[in-house]
């Protein structure tokens, strides 16, 4: 399971070292895509295959489905994890998520998220203030 929060840096060659804790579970090939909330999503190859199949099953007749497919699938890049556990972040992905040198890698069960460190801090602060309200809503839906 991918959980936890780690601060790492992107080097001058646009390489990001993945936390050692995640490397075995992720494997040697991953998919990095534009995510929600201005971060990047990182999936294992197998998990990405399932995600892509679900997305391709959405109705092409609905504009929202087409748009979301374009966003997630069009922003995706297959990447190799090198022998030192590093991945290459593409320029368009760095720009999308406003990634600078210092980033936060967050494990979210079946994916990683890569955040601009300041954006993550702001998001986390907002979420901490409203966690009780969100938990109440999820409880009403039977999710927790």
Backbone as CSV, one residue per row, in Angstrom:
resi,resn,N_x,N_y,N_z,CA_x,CA_y,CA_z,C_x,C_y,C_z
1,UNK,0.850,-1.172,0.000,0.000,0.000,0.000,0.896,1.237,0.000
2,UNK,0.512,2.222,-0.775,1.270,3.465,-0.882,0.663,4.499,0.062
3,UNK,1.354,4.770,1.165,0.875,5.768,2.117,2.065,6.564,2.652
4,UNK,1.780,7.747,3.125,2.823,8.574,3.722,3.129,9.805,2.900
5,UNK,3.933,10.670,3.477,4.294,11.960,2.875,5.803,12.134,2.973
6,UNK,6.433,12.454,1.847,7.891,12.553,1.784,8.293,13.794,1.007
7,UNK,9.306,14.487,1.496,9.849,15.652,0.800,11.095,15.208,0.046
8,UNK,11.122,15.505,-1.255,12.260,15.150,-2.098,12.573,16.328,-3.011
9,UNK,13.647,16.201,-3.790,14.024,17.269,-4.713,14.126,16.734,-6.135
10,UNK,13.848,17.627,-7.077,14.043,17.337,-8.493,15.405,17.923,-8.854
11,UNK,16.259,17.113,-9.471,17.597,17.597,-9.808,17.590,18.406,-11.114
12,UNK,18.750,18.898,-11.515,18.867,19.731,-12.713,18.496,18.994,-14.000
13,UNK,18.530,17.678,-13.960,18.189,16.871,-15.139,16.724,16.423,-15.106
14,UNK,15.930,17.022,-14.231,14.493,16.756,-14.078,14.201,15.352,-13.540
15,UNK,15.139,14.809,-12.763,14.949,13.489,-12.173,14.515,13.632,-10.723
16,UNK,13.600,12.772,-10.338,13.073,12.762,-8.977,13.308,11.378,-8.390
17,UNK,13.930,11.328,-7.241,14.161,10.064,-6.555,12.905,9.695,-5.776
18,UNK,12.393,8.501,-6.046,11.211,8.032,-5.330,11.609,7.544,-3.942
19,UNK,10.741,7.709,-2.948,11.045,7.183,-1.620,11.323,5.674,-1.704
20,UNK,12.369,5.239,-1.017,12.762,3.829,-1.047,11.598,2.908,-0.669
21,UNK,10.759,3.369,0.239,9.613,2.585,0.701,8.669,2.204,-0.441
22,UNK,8.593,3.018,-1.487,7.640,2.795,-2.572,8.222,2.040,-3.766
23,UNK,9.515,1.990,-3.882,10.150,1.484,-5.108,9.763,0.053,-5.450
24,UNK,9.783,-0.834,-4.476,9.463,-2.243,-4.745,8.021,-2.384,-5.231
25,UNK,7.115,-1.699,-4.578,5.701,-1.812,-4.948,5.418,-1.214,-6.327
26,UNK,6.125,-0.150,-6.683,5.899,0.498,-7.975,6.475,-0.301,-9.133
27,UNK,7.582,-0.986,-8.928,8.220,-1.734,-10.002,9.114,-0.845,-10.852
28,UNK,9.529,-1.365,-11.994,10.480,-0.664,-12.862,9.806,0.240,-13.887
29,UNK,8.527,0.002,-14.176,7.797,0.834,-15.135,6.573,1.423,-14.456
30,UNK,6.399,2.719,-14.630,5.266,3.418,-14.034,4.642,4.327,-15.084
31,UNK,3.522,4.916,-14.727,2.882,5.929,-15.569,2.687,7.175,-14.714
32,UNK,3.140,8.303,-15.253,2.981,9.600,-14.591,1.993,10.396,-15.436
33,UNK,0.985,10.966,-14.807,0.001,11.748,-15.561,-0.394,13.007,-14.808
34,UNK,-0.957,13.948,-15.545,-1.518,15.138,-14.927,-2.664,14.676,-14.038
35,UNK,-2.678,15.169,-12.814,-3.697,14.751,-11.863,-4.650,15.880,-11.538
36,UNK,-5.417,15.675,-10.522,-6.370,16.683,-10.069,-5.709,17.554,-9.007
37,UNK,-6.247,18.713,-8.774,-5.733,19.650,-7.766,-4.316,20.133,-8.076
38,UNK,-3.952,20.129,-9.352,-2.644,20.639,-9.816,-1.464,19.828,-9.294
39,UNK,-1.628,18.522,-9.203,-0.510,17.653,-8.853,-0.388,16.591,-9.939
40,UNK,0.653,15.781,-9.862,0.820,14.663,-10.782,0.410,13.383,-10.078
41,UNK,-0.176,12.463,-10.826,-0.507,11.140,-10.316,0.528,10.157,-10.860
42,UNK,0.939,9.206,-10.039,1.866,8.159,-10.450,1.207,6.815,-10.153
43,UNK,1.126,5.975,-11.197,0.499,4.658,-11.081,1.478,3.558,-11.457
44,UNK,1.282,2.383,-10.869,1.998,1.216,-11.363,1.458,0.919,-12.755
45,UNK,2.202,0.163,-13.515,1.762,-0.196,-14.863,0.427,-0.944,-14.825
46,UNK,0.282,-1.881,-13.896,-0.944,-2.677,-13.792,-2.135,-1.817,-13.380
47,UNK,-1.931,-0.954,-12.404,-3.031,-0.081,-11.954,-3.440,0.889,-13.056
48,UNK,-2.460,1.407,-13.798,-2.765,2.315,-14.900,-3.594,1.597,-15.964
49,UNK,-3.266,0.356,-16.261,-4.019,-0.405,-17.259,-5.492,-0.483,-16.857
50,UNK,-5.744,-0.768,-15.585,-7.129,-0.826,-15.100,-7.808,0.532,-15.214
51,UNK,-7.079,1.592,-14.849,-7.630,2.945,-14.922,-7.960,3.314,-16.371
52,UNK,-7.050,3.028,-17.270,-7.259,3.361,-18.690,-8.452,2.591,-19.262
53,UNK,-8.606,1.345,-18.866,-9.754,0.557,-19.325,-11.067,1.159,-18.831
54,UNK,-11.091,1.577,-17.573,-12.307,2.202,-17.033,-12.615,3.504,-17.755
55,UNK,-11.584,4.292,-18.012,-11.790,5.558,-18.718,-12.267,5.330,-20.141
56,UNK,-11.708,4.339,-20.805,-12.109,4.080,-22.190,-13.537,3.552,-22.269
57,UNK,-14.068,3.063,-21.139,-15.443,2.586,-21.100,-16.469,3.695,-20.933
58,UNK,-16.006,4.927,-20.686,-16.939,6.049,-20.553,-17.517,6.416,-21.907
59,UNK,-18.686,6.983,-21.904,-19.382,7.337,-23.139,-18.645,8.424,-23.914
60,UNK,-18.350,8.141,-25.169,-17.727,9.140,-26.045,-18.733,10.215,-26.448
61,UNK,-20.011,9.945,-26.209,-21.057,10.906,-26.561,-21.177,12.047,-25.562
62,UNK,-20.566,11.906,-24.406,-20.648,12.939,-23.382,-19.372,13.771,-23.374
63,UNK,-19.541,15.077,-23.465,-18.398,15.988,-23.531,-17.498,15.865,-22.303
64,UNK,-18.089,15.714,-21.116,-17.278,15.588,-19.907,-16.398,14.343,-19.946
65,UNK,-16.942,13.245,-20.440,-16.163,12.009,-20.548,-15.002,12.176,-21.516
66,UNK,-15.279,12.763,-22.666,-14.214,12.999,-23.647,-13.133,13.901,-23.070
67,UNK,-13.565,14.957,-22.411,-12.608,15.914,-21.852,-11.735,15.275,-20.778
68,UNK,-12.338,14.497,-19.894,-11.560,13.883,-18.830,-10.595,12.841,-19.389
69,UNK,-11.032,12.090,-20.383,-10.138,11.143,-21.056,-8.938,11.860,-21.653
70,UNK,-9.188,12.961,-22.326,-8.096,13.732,-22.927,-7.141,14.239,-21.856
71,UNK,-7.707,14.734,-20.775,-6.894,15.292,-19.694,-5.995,14.231,-19.073
72,UNK,-6.585,13.120,-18.646,-5.819,12.117,-17.926,-4.944,11.272,-18.853
73,UNK,-5.511,10.789,-19.948,-4.737,9.942,-20.856,-3.752,10.752,-21.683
74,UNK,-4.154,11.928,-22.119,-3.265,12.781,-22.912,-2.094,13.320,-22.114
75,UNK,-2.265,13.442,-20.805,-1.192,13.951,-19.947,-0.299,12.859,-19.383
76,UNK,-0.508,11.619,-19.852,0.223,10.479,-19.298,1.510,10.180,-20.057
77,UNK,2.513,9.746,-19.300,3.805,9.359,-19.861,4.265,8.094,-19.149
78,UNK,4.677,7.097,-19.923,5.296,5.921,-19.324,6.713,6.296,-18.930
79,UNK,7.148,5.833,-17.777,8.483,6.175,-17.291,9.152,4.943,-16.695
80,UNK,10.461,4.913,-16.813,11.277,3.853,-16.221,11.825,4.357,-14.886
81,UNK,11.843,3.489,-13.911,12.494,3.791,-12.643,13.924,3.277,-12.781
82,UNK,14.901,4.170,-12.692,16.291,3.755,-12.903,16.836,2.990,-11.696
83,UNK,18.073,2.536,-11.796,18.689,1.712,-10.752,18.787,2.432,-9.411
84,UNK,18.772,3.772,-9.437,18.835,4.547,-8.197,17.456,4.969,-7.695
85,UNK,16.396,4.476,-8.364,15.035,4.783,-7.941,14.533,6.133,-8.401
86,UNK,15.137,6.662,-9.487,14.735,7.979,-9.991,13.837,7.847,-11.206
87,UNK,12.966,8.849,-11.346,12.114,8.952,-12.529,12.338,10.318,-13.169
88,UNK,12.073,10.389,-14.458,12.206,11.644,-15.190,10.845,12.312,-15.277
89,UNK,10.780,13.562,-14.849,9.543,14.342,-14.935,9.615,15.184,-16.208
90,UNK,8.627,15.048,-17.063,8.597,15.790,-18.323,8.336,17.280,-18.075
91,UNK,8.826,18.111,-18.980,8.655,19.563,-18.843,7.191,19.968,-18.704
92,UNK,6.318,19.409,-19.551,4.911,19.820,-19.497,4.267,19.411,-18.174
93,UNK,4.739,18.330,-17.578,4.210,17.901,-16.287,4.734,18.798,-15.161
94,UNK,6.005,19.157,-15.240,6.566,20.091,-14.250,5.812,21.408,-14.294
95,UNK,5.528,21.882,-15.501,4.818,23.146,-15.661,3.384,23.038,-15.135
96,UNK,2.696,21.948,-15.479,1.322,21.746,-15.044,1.207,21.818,-13.522
97,UNK,2.090,21.104,-12.821,2.022,21.022,-11.359,2.872,22.087,-10.670
98,UNK,3.461,22.988,-11.442,4.319,24.052,-10.921,5.395,23.487,-9.994
99,UNK,6.045,22.423,-10.466,7.081,21.783,-9.654,8.380,22.542,-9.783
100,UNK,8.957,22.834,-8.644,10.255,23.496,-8.582,11.269,22.447,-8.132
101,UNK,12.241,22.831,-7.376,13.245,21.878,-6.900,12.690,20.986,-5.794
102,UNK,12.009,21.572,-4.835,11.496,20.830,-3.676,10.047,20.422,-3.931
103,UNK,9.765,19.121,-3.791,8.415,18.606,-4.015,8.008,17.700,-2.859
104,UNK,6.723,17.424,-2.776,6.206,16.487,-1.789,5.600,15.317,-2.544
105,UNK,5.974,14.122,-2.134,5.415,12.894,-2.708,4.486,12.303,-1.653
106,UNK,3.227,12.109,-2.046,2.209,11.637,-1.109,1.679,10.289,-1.600
107,UNK,1.692,9.295,-0.715,1.106,8.003,-1.037,-0.379,8.035,-0.753
108,UNK,-1.177,7.691,-1.772,-2.636,7.719,-1.640,-3.184,6.342,-2.044
109,UNK,-2.850,5.352,-1.250,-3.278,3.963,-1.385,-2.758,3.282,-2.647
110,UNK,-3.352,3.587,-3.815,-2.964,2.892,-5.038,-2.245,3.799,-6.044
111,UNK,-1.877,4.985,-5.615,-1.129,5.895,-6.479,-0.280,6.813,-5.609
112,UNK,0.678,7.450,-6.250,1.422,8.528,-5.616,0.939,9.837,-6.203
113,UNK,1.062,10.896,-5.446,0.836,12.240,-5.954,2.119,13.031,-5.746
114,UNK,2.485,13.822,-6.748,3.664,14.675,-6.655,3.176,16.114,-6.669
115,UNK,3.493,16.845,-5.618,2.990,18.197,-5.400,4.123,19.215,-5.317
116,UNK,3.850,20.418,-5.751,4.670,21.576,-5.421,4.605,21.673,-3.893
117,UNK,5.738,21.855,-3.231,5.733,21.809,-1.766,4.857,22.887,-1.136
118,UNK,4.838,24.079,-1.709,3.999,25.147,-1.146,2.517,24.858,-1.381
119,UNK,2.184,24.378,-2.569,0.791,24.044,-2.883,0.296,22.934,-1.956
120,UNK,1.153,21.930,-1.693,0.770,20.856,-0.781,0.521,21.406,0.621
121,UNK,1.386,22.281,1.088,1.207,22.867,2.410,-0.104,23.616,2.528
122,UNK,-0.451,24.377,1.502,-1.714,25.128,1.500,-2.912,24.185,1.457
123,UNK,-2.833,23.179,0.588,-3.928,22.209,0.482,-4.120,21.473,1.810
124,UNK,-3.014,21.011,2.380,-3.077,20.257,3.630,-3.667,21.109,4.753
125,UNK,-3.291,22.370,4.814,-3.807,23.283,5.832,-5.320,23.465,5.679
126,UNK,-5.773,23.668,4.428,-7.221,23.804,4.178,-7.961,22.533,4.584
127,UNK,-7.407,21.388,4.195,-8.069,20.117,4.479,-8.128,19.841,5.974
128,UNK,-7.070,20.166,6.690,-7.064,19.947,8.139,-8.159,20.756,8.820
129,UNK,-8.431,21.961,8.313,-9.468,22.815,8.900,-10.869,22.296,8.641
130,UNK,-11.049,21.533,7.555,-12.390,21.073,7.226,-12.544,19.548,7.297
131,UNK,-11.569,18.869,7.873,-11.603,17.404,7.932,-12.855,16.888,8.644
132,UNK,-13.270,17.546,9.718,-14.457,17.099,10.446,-15.709,17.194,9.584
133,UNK,-15.833,18.271,8.828,-17.008,18.463,7.961,-17.021,17.420,6.857
134,UNK,-15.856,17.184,6.241,-15.758,16.184,5.173,-16.066,14.797,5.732
135,UNK,-15.547,14.480,6.907,-15.810,13.182,7.529,-17.304,12.999,7.795
136,UNK,-17.960,14.065,8.225,-19.409,14.005,8.461,-20.154,13.659,7.186
137,UNK,-19.786,14.312,6.078,-20.446,14.061,4.788,-20.184,12.628,4.313
138,UNK,-18.945,12.179,4.455,-18.620,10.812,4.047,-19.346,9.789,4.925
139,UNK,-19.501,10.118,6.208,-20.243,9.247,7.101,-21.691,9.111,6.695
140,UNK,-22.285,10.211,6.249,-23.681,10.183,5.788,-23.832,9.307,4.550
141,UNK,-22.784,9.235,3.733,-22.815,8.394,2.531,-22.455,6.949,2.832
142,UNK,-22.057,6.686,4.085,-21.678,5.341,4.471,-20.270,4.965,4.068
143,UNK,-19.470,5.983,3.691,-18.110,5.702,3.234,-17.142,5.459,4.401
144,UNK,-17.437,6.033,5.567,-16.587,5.789,6.735,-17.455,5.544,7.948
